[in-house]
Amino acid sequence: MGDGFSKTQKIIAVMVAFVGLLGAVLGLYTQYYMPVEATLGFEGVESEYVVFDADDSIEVSLFLYNSGSRNAFVDYVVADASFEDESFEVVAGESYELVLEFDALGLDGVEKEVVEVFYDDQKIEQEINLRWGI
């Protein structure tokens, strides 16, 4: 005597169990082995930014590249410069141009500046060299 289930019902039950198991395995994989985070880094940074007149300010364009798999939310930028965006978002796989303007020194000289970017409870920093005059 049969168990009360048709052959079609048994096949459907096995397929549902298989899809459920596959979903559980994929869920564990994405949770433990596939990083889902934003990863920012500076790209295209020049070795030195120069203006020949010591009374001119220096405008620097830094590009933040997000190599992560989700968007990065920048909380704030710390630099001894003026810039437009206090907080902004860098889309996953894309770059964001951060334009900084450093005030003139008023005399010939070189300064090293550090730009710090705080995002998603993380911090990155980049040192840049600024030169006024010859």
C-alpha positions as CSV (number, residue, x, y, z in Angstrom):
1,M,0.0,0.0,0.0
2,G,1.2,3.5,-0.7
3,D,2.1,6.3,1.7
4,G,-0.6,8.7,0.4
5,F,1.7,10.9,-1.7
6,S,1.7,10.8,-5.5
7,K,5.0,10.7,-7.4
8,T,4.5,14.3,-8.5
9,Q,4.0,15.5,-4.9
10,K,7.3,13.7,-3.9
11,I,9.2,15.4,-6.8
12,I,7.8,18.8,-5.8
13,A,8.7,18.2,-2.2
14,V,12.3,17.2,-3.1
15,M,12.6,20.3,-5.3
16,V,11.4,22.6,-2.6
17,A,13.8,21.0,-0.1
18,F,16.7,21.4,-2.6
19,V,15.9,25.1,-3.3
20,G,15.7,25.7,0.5
21,L,19.1,24.0,1.1
22,L,20.6,25.9,-1.8
23,G,19.3,29.2,-0.4
24,A,20.8,28.4,3.0
25,V,24.2,27.5,1.5
26,L,24.3,30.8,-0.6
27,G,23.3,32.8,2.5
28,L,26.1,31.4,4.5
29,Y,28.6,32.0,1.7
30,T,27.6,35.6,1.3
31,Q,27.6,36.2,5.0
32,Y,31.0,34.7,5.8
33,Y,33.1,34.5,2.6
34,M,31.9,37.4,0.4
35,P,32.9,40.8,1.8
36,V,30.0,43.3,1.7
37,E,31.6,46.6,2.6
38,A,32.8,49.8,1.3
39,T,36.6,50.2,0.7
40,L,37.8,53.7,-0.1
41,G,41.3,54.6,-1.3
42,F,43.0,57.6,-2.9
43,E,43.9,57.4,-6.6
44,G,45.8,59.7,-9.0
45,V,47.7,61.5,-6.2
46,E,50.6,63.6,-7.6
47,S,53.9,63.6,-5.9
48,E,53.8,67.4,-5.6
49,Y,51.4,70.3,-6.3
50,V,53.1,73.5,-7.3
51,V,52.3,77.2,-7.8
52,F,55.0,79.6,-8.7
53,D,53.5,82.7,-7.0
54,A,53.7,82.4,-3.2
55,D,50.5,84.6,-3.0
56,D,48.4,82.1,-4.9
57,S,46.4,79.3,-3.3
58,I,46.8,75.7,-4.5
59,E,43.8,73.8,-5.7
60,V,44.2,70.0,-5.4
61,S,41.9,67.4,-6.9
62,L,42.0,64.0,-5.0
63,F,39.9,61.1,-6.2
64,L,38.4,58.7,-3.8
65,Y,37.8,55.3,-5.3
66,N,35.4,52.8,-3.8
67,S,36.6,49.3,-4.5
68,G,34.1,47.7,-2.2
69,S,30.7,46.1,-2.9
70,R,28.5,48.8,-1.3
71,N,28.3,52.6,-1.2
72,A,30.6,54.5,1.2
73,F,29.1,57.3,3.3
74,V,31.8,59.9,4.1
75,D,31.1,61.6,7.4
76,Y,33.7,64.3,7.2
77,V,37.1,65.3,5.7
78,V,39.9,66.8,7.9
79,A,42.3,69.0,6.0
80,D,43.8,72.4,6.4
81,A,42.0,73.5,3.3
82,S,38.6,74.7,2.1
83,F,36.3,72.3,0.2
84,E,32.6,72.2,-0.7
85,D,31.2,68.9,0.5
86,E,31.2,68.2,4.2
87,S,29.7,64.7,3.8
88,F,28.9,62.8,0.7
89,E,28.5,59.3,-0.8
90,V,30.9,57.3,-3.0
91,V,29.1,54.7,-5.0
92,A,30.5,51.2,-5.1
93,G,32.9,50.8,-8.1
94,E,33.1,54.5,-8.8
95,S,35.3,57.5,-7.9
96,Y,34.4,60.8,-6.3
97,E,36.5,64.0,-6.9
98,L,37.4,65.8,-3.8
99,V,38.6,69.4,-4.6
100,L,40.6,71.1,-1.9
101,E,42.0,74.6,-1.9
102,F,45.0,75.4,0.3
103,D,45.6,79.0,1.2
104,A,48.7,80.8,-0.1
105,L,51.7,80.8,2.2
106,G,52.8,84.3,1.2
107,L,56.4,83.1,0.9
108,D,58.3,80.5,-1.0
109,G,58.3,77.2,0.7
110,V,57.1,73.6,0.9
111,E,54.4,72.1,3.2
112,K,53.3,68.6,3.8
113,E,49.6,68.3,4.4
114,V,47.6,65.3,5.5
115,V,44.1,64.8,4.3
116,E,42.0,62.4,6.4
117,V,38.7,60.9,5.3
118,F,36.3,59.4,7.8
119,Y,33.7,57.0,6.5
120,D,31.6,54.1,7.9
121,D,33.6,54.0,11.1
122,Q,36.9,53.8,9.2
123,K,39.6,56.4,8.3
124,I,42.0,56.7,5.4
125,E,44.7,59.4,5.0
126,Q,46.9,60.8,2.3
127,E,50.0,63.0,2.7
128,I,50.4,65.5,-0.1
129,N,53.3,67.9,-0.8
130,L,52.6,71.5,-1.6
131,R,55.2,73.9,-3.0
132,W,54.9,77.7,-3.3
133,G,57.5,79.5,-5.4
134,I,60.6,78.0,-7.1
